[in-house]
Amino acid sequence: MPTHVPQTRSVHPVALTILYLPFGISGGYFTVTLAYLLAHAGVSVNQVAALVALTILPGTWKVLWAPIIDTTLTAKRWYILSAWATGLAILATAFVPARENSLWVLSALTLLVSTLSTVLGMATEILMTHSTAQDQRGRAGGWSQAGNLGGSGLGGGAGLWMAQHVAPWSAGVLLGLVCLLCCMALRWFQSPIRSSEIVAYRDSLAAIGKDVLALVRSRVGFLTVVLLFLPLGTGAASGLWPAIADDWHATADTVALVNGALGGILSMVGCLIGGYLCDRMDRKTGYAVFGIVLAACAVGMGLAPRTPFTFIVFTSAYAFFLGFAYAAFTAVVLEIIGTRSAATQYNVLACLSNIPIAYMTTVDGLAQTKWGSSGMLYTEAALGVAAAVFFMAIVRLTNRSRSPVVA
């Protein structure tokens, strides 16, 4: 099959932050800017949660098209195509009013942009895998997820501020253009070079399938699959902050702050610290621990008085520790995948990790409708702690088992 020769040129991981920005921008724009505008146009929390869940849905299926990214074109070309398509699709949303009778159009655009952004992410993941040494994969995970979460802050916070203070269409236009400009960071990377061996495309896919099968049959691969499928460290509640902000008497500017500049910066710092820690501890353990800390933060928010100040404090803390969890996810994945068919292997695991984010967003929306915002936070926390306990039990069981699943 086509294989890749890792590049030897050193690339500072800040370039990964830039490449991941459009991925985060697209998510932040739909889950914060549009979610807030829709909620204040009379759209129910359940309907907003359904739109937010659409931002995750393509991520649960993207492994189906990952082999195409691995075996055709170059990572740079895929990035350029997807960045332009994502940017133009976001720009198109600027001309669709945020109200209930336009929800079907916005839902379709959400699904389109979310699908396009998965291709952008795959191209970045190939470049990241081939430009990162094994002992620096925690750091790479931190910097890349800083772009994801920082971009989400930019797409949500800056987008909402512009929609409120400039014009509703201005957010989509500016953020769409930013996505296009991120292509400039590609100049720091060399595209991984495929070997000169000529093989059939079908044979390439078959070889990729063998790589993935070998990955999930190993003990460490099996544990990683279990861990990523659990509702642990999902950060799902953050997608509903705009929809429930009124419960804390938070204004649009407050939402823009905590989901924008402040939240983005804290998430980025959390990513960098989490990535640093993951290079100095067992990465799967780190992922579980960070998930429990995130659950504790949700419980604290549910118990605290409902004021704008506590909304800022707890959503900021949630954003900070979510950065830890996202950095740990990337570090865990980079630790076990190889450089061959990197996009497919990475996205097999990424798909699994997106499934709990999608279903927890729906669960959070249902819990909020039935038990209120505090009940939503307690539900997310309880499921997170239960998931951590379950994972620790699986680790102990596989340590004692003589199962054919071996390291």
C-alpha positions in Angstrom: 0.0 0.0 0.0 1.1 3.6 -0.2 3.3 4.4 2.8 4.6 7.7 4.0 8.1 8.8 4.8 8.0 11.1 7.9 9.4 14.5 7.3 12.6 15.4 8.9 12.1 19.2 9.0 11.3 20.4 12.5 8.0 22.2 12.8 7.0 24.2 15.9 3.7 22.8 17.2 2.1 26.3 17.1 1.6 25.6 13.4 -0.7 22.8 14.5 -2.7 25.3 16.5 -3.3 27.4 13.4 -4.2 24.4 11.2 -6.8 23.2 13.7 -8.4 26.7 14.1 -11.0 26.2 11.4 -12.1 22.9 12.9 -12.7 24.7 16.2 -14.2 27.8 14.6 -16.9 25.8 12.8 -18.0 24.1 16.0 -17.9 27.3 18.1 -19.9 29.3 15.6 -22.8 26.8 15.5 -22.8 25.8 19.2 -22.4 29.3 20.7 -23.2 32.1 18.2 -26.1 30.4 16.5 -27.3 28.5 19.6 -27.6 31.8 21.6 -29.3 33.6 18.8 -31.8 30.7 18.3 -32.5 30.4 22.0 -33.3 34.1 22.2 -35.5 33.8 19.1 -37.8 31.4 21.0 -36.3 28.1 19.9 -36.5 25.5 22.6 -33.4 24.1 24.4 -34.3 20.6 23.0 -34.2 22.0 19.4 -30.9 23.9 20.1 -29.4 20.7 21.6 -30.4 18.8 18.4 -28.6 21.4 16.3 -25.5 21.2 18.6 -25.6 17.4 18.3 -25.4 17.8 14.5 -21.9 19.3 14.9 -20.8 16.0 16.4 -22.7 13.6 14.2 -20.3 13.5 11.2 -17.5 12.8 13.7 -19.1 9.5 14.6 -19.0 8.3 11.0 -15.9 10.0 9.5 -13.8 6.8 9.6 -15.8 5.8 6.5 -14.1 8.4 4.4 -10.8 8.5 6.3 -9.2 5.8 3.9 -9.9 8.2 1.0 -7.8 10.9 2.7 -5.1 8.4 3.5 -4.8 7.0 -0.1 -5.5 9.9 -2.4 -4.1 13.4 -3.0 -1.7 14.9 -0.4 -2.4 16.1 3.1 -1.8 19.7 2.0 -4.2 19.5 -0.9 -6.9 17.9 1.2 -6.4 20.7 3.8 -6.7 23.5 1.2 -9.9 22.0 -0.4 -11.6 21.4 3.0 -10.5 24.8 4.5 -12.0 26.7 1.5 -15.2 24.6 1.5 -15.6 25.0 5.2 -15.0 28.8 5.1 -17.4 29.3 2.2 -20.1 27.2 3.9 -19.8 29.2 7.1 -19.9 32.4 5.1 -23.2 31.2 3.5 -24.8 30.9 7.0 -24.4 34.7 7.4 -27.3 35.2 5.1 -29.8 32.8 6.9 -31.7 34.4 9.7 -31.5 32.7 13.1 -35.1 31.9 13.8 -37.3 28.8 14.1 -38.6 28.7 10.6 -35.0 28.8 9.3 -33.9 26.0 11.6 -34.0 23.3 8.9 -31.7 25.4 6.7 -29.3 26.0 9.5 -29.4 22.4 10.5 -28.4 21.4 6.9 -25.6 23.9 6.9 -24.4 22.7 10.3 -24.2 19.1 9.0 -22.4 20.2 5.9 -19.8 22.3 7.7 -19.3 19.6 10.3 -18.6 17.0 7.6 -16.2 19.3 5.7 -14.3 20.1 8.9 -13.7 16.4 9.5 -11.7 16.2 6.3 -9.7 19.3 7.4 -9.0 17.5 10.7 -7.8 14.4 9.0 -5.4 16.3 6.8 -4.0 18.0 9.9 -3.7 14.7 11.7 -1.6 13.2 8.9 0.8 16.2 9.0 0.9 16.1 12.8 1.6 12.3 13.0 4.5 12.6 10.5 6.1 15.7 12.2 6.0 14.6 15.9 8.5 12.5 17.7 7.1 9.8 20.1 8.2 11.5 23.2 6.6 14.8 22.2 3.1 13.5 21.3 1.6 14.9 24.5 2.9 18.3 23.6 1.6 18.0 20.0 -1.8 16.9 21.4 -1.9 20.0 23.6 -1.0 22.5 20.9 -3.3 20.9 18.3 -6.3 20.9 20.7 -5.4 24.4 21.7 -6.3 25.3 18.1 -9.5 23.3 18.3 -10.7 24.8 21.6 -9.2 28.2 20.9 -10.9 28.2 17.5 -14.2 27.2 19.2 -13.8 30.3 21.5 -13.1 32.5 18.5 -16.0 31.1 16.5 -18.3 31.3 19.5 -17.3 34.4 21.4 -16.1 36.7 18.7 -18.9 35.5 16.5 -21.6 36.2 19.1 -20.1 39.6 19.9 -20.1 40.6 16.3 -23.6 39.3 15.7 -24.8 41.4 18.7 -22.7 44.6 18.2 -22.0 44.8 14.5 -24.5 42.9 12.3 -25.9 39.4 12.4 -24.2 38.5 9.1 -20.8 39.9 10.1 -19.8 36.8 12.2 -20.2 34.3 9.4 -18.3 36.5 6.9 -15.3 37.1 9.2 -15.0 33.6 10.5 -15.3 32.2 7.0 -12.4 34.3 5.9 -10.3 33.3 8.9 -10.7 29.6 7.8 -9.3 30.5 4.4 -6.3 32.3 5.9 -5.3 29.3 8.0 -4.0 27.6 4.9 -0.9 29.9 5.2 0.4 27.7 8.0 0.9 24.8 5.5 4.1 26.5 4.3 5.9 25.2 7.5 5.1 21.6 6.7 6.4 19.1 4.1 3.8 16.7 2.8 4.6 13.1 3.8 6.0 11.4 0.7 4.4 8.2 -0.5 6.6 5.4 -1.5 7.0 4.7 -5.2 5.3 1.3 -5.0 2.3 1.2 -7.2 -0.6 -0.8 -5.8 -4.3 -1.1 -6.4 -6.5 1.2 -4.4 -8.5 -1.8 -3.2 -5.2 -3.3 -1.9 -4.5 -0.1 -0.1 -7.8 -0.2 1.7 -7.2 -3.8 2.6 -3.8 -3.0 4.1 -5.4 -0.1 6.1 -8.0 -2.5 7.4 -5.3 -4.8 8.7 -3.6 -1.9 10.4 -6.8 -0.9 12.2 -7.6 -4.5 13.1 -4.1 -5.0 14.6 -4.6 -1.7 16.5 -7.9 -2.7 18.2 -6.8 -6.3 18.9 -3.9 -5.2 21.1 -4.6 -4.8 24.9 -3.6 -1.1 24.8 -5.8 -0.6 21.7 -8.7 -2.4 23.4 -8.4 -0.3 26.5 -8.2 2.9 24.5 -11.4 1.9 22.5 -13.3 1.3 25.8 -12.1 4.5 27.3 -13.0 6.7 24.4 -16.5 5.2 24.0 -17.4 6.1 27.7 -19.2 9.4 28.6 -16.0 10.7 30.3 -14.5 14.1 29.7 -16.9 14.9 26.8 -17.5 18.5 27.7 -21.0 18.2 26.4 -22.5 20.8 28.7 -20.4 23.5 27.2 -22.4 23.2 24.0 -25.5 24.3 25.9 -24.1 27.2 27.9 -25.7 29.7 25.5 -29.1 28.0 25.7 -29.2 28.0 29.6 -27.3 31.2 30.3 -30.5 33.0 31.3 -30.8 30.7 34.3 -27.7 32.5 35.7 -28.9 35.9 34.4 -25.9 36.0 32.0 -26.1 38.5 29.2 -25.0 38.0 25.6 -21.7 39.8 26.3 -21.1 37.4 29.2 -21.8 34.4 27.1 -19.5 35.8 24.4 -16.7 36.3 27.0 -16.8 32.9 28.6 -17.4 31.0 25.3 -15.0 33.4 23.5 -11.9 35.2 24.5 -11.7 34.0 28.1 -12.9 30.5 27.5 -10.7 30.1 24.5 -7.6 31.3 26.3 -8.3 29.1 29.3 -9.0 26.1 27.1 -5.7 26.6 25.2 -3.8 26.9 28.5 -5.5 23.8 29.8 -4.5 22.0 26.6 -0.9 23.0 26.9 -0.7 22.0 30.6 -2.6 18.8 29.9 -0.3 17.9 27.0 2.8 18.5 29.2 1.4 16.3 32.0 0.5 13.5 29.6 4.1 13.2 28.5 5.0 12.5 32.2 2.3 10.1 33.2 0.2 7.2 31.8 -1.9 9.0 29.2 -5.0 6.8 29.6 -4.9 7.4 33.4 -4.6 11.1 32.7 -7.6 11.0 30.5 -9.7 9.4 33.2 -8.5 11.7 35.9 -9.2 14.8 33.9 -12.7 13.5 33.2 -13.4 13.2 36.9 -12.1 16.7 37.5 -14.5 18.0 34.8 -17.4 16.2 36.5 -16.5 17.8 39.8 -16.6 21.2 38.1 -20.1 20.4 36.8 -21.3 19.5 40.3 -19.9 22.7 41.7 -21.7 24.8 39.1 -24.9 23.0 39.9 -24.6 23.7 43.6 -23.4 27.3 43.4 -25.8 30.3 43.5 -27.1 31.3 40.1 -25.5 34.7 39.4 -23.6 36.0 36.4 -20.4 35.8 38.5 -20.7 32.1 39.2 -21.6 31.5 35.6 -18.3 33.1 34.6 -16.3 31.3 37.3 -17.6 27.8 36.6 -17.9 27.9 32.8 -14.3 29.2 32.8 -13.1 26.4 35.1 -15.0 23.9 32.9 -13.3 25.3 29.8 -9.9 25.1 31.5 -10.2 21.5 32.5 -11.8 20.5 29.2 -8.5 21.6 27.7 -6.8 18.9 29.8 -9.2 16.2 28.6 -8.9 17.1 25.0 -5.1 17.2 25.1 -5.2 13.8 26.8 -7.4 12.4 24.1 -5.0 13.4 21.4 -2.0 12.1 23.4 -3.7 8.8 23.9 -4.4 8.4 20.2 -1.0 9.5 19.0 0.6 7.1 21.4 -0.8 4.0 19.8 -1.2 4.7 16.1 1.5 4.3 13.5 2.4 6.6 10.7 1.0 4.3 8.1 -2.7 5.0 7.3 -2.5 7.7 10.1 -5.8 9.4 9.2 -7.8 6.2 9.3 -6.3 4.9 12.5 -6.7 8.3 14.2 -10.3 8.7 13.1 -11.3 5.2 14.1 -10.6 6.3 17.6 -11.9 9.9 17.1 -15.2 8.5 15.9 -15.5 6.5 19.1 -14.7 9.6 21.2 -17.3 11.6 19.3 -20.1 9.1 20.0 -20.3 9.9 23.7 -20.1 13.7 23.0 -23.1 13.4 20.6 -25.2 11.2 22.9 -24.3 13.2 26.0 -25.3 16.4 24.3 -28.7 14.8 23.7 -28.9 13.4 27.2 -28.0 16.9 28.6 -30.7 18.5 26.6 -33.3 16.0 27.8 -32.1 16.2 31.5 -32.3 20.0 31.3 -35.9 19.8 30.1 -36.9 17.4 32.8 -34.9 18.4 35.8 -33.6 21.9 35.0 -30.0 23.1 34.5 -28.7 21.8 37.8 -30.2 18.4 37.0 -28.4 18.5 33.7 -25.1 19.2 35.3 -25.5 16.4 38.0 -26.5 13.9 35.3 -23.4 14.6 33.2 -21.2 14.4 36.3 -22.8 11.1 37.6 -22.3 9.5 34.2 -18.7 10.7 34.0 -17.8 9.3 37.4 -19.5 6.0 36.7 -17.6 5.8 33.4 -14.2 6.3 35.2 -15.1 3.5 37.8 -16.1 1.2 34.9 -12.8 1.8 33.1 -10.7 1.1 36.1 -12.6 -2.2 36.6 -11.8 -3.1 32.9 -8.1 -2.3 33.4 -8.0 -4.6 36.5 -9.9 -7.3 34.7 -7.6 -7.3 31.6 -4.5 -7.3 33.8 -5.7 -10.6 35.3 -7.2 -12.1 32.2 -5.5 -14.6 30.0 -7.6 -13.4 27.1 -6.1 -13.5 23.5 -6.3 -9.7 23.6 -2.7 -9.1 24.4 -0.3 -6.1 24.5 
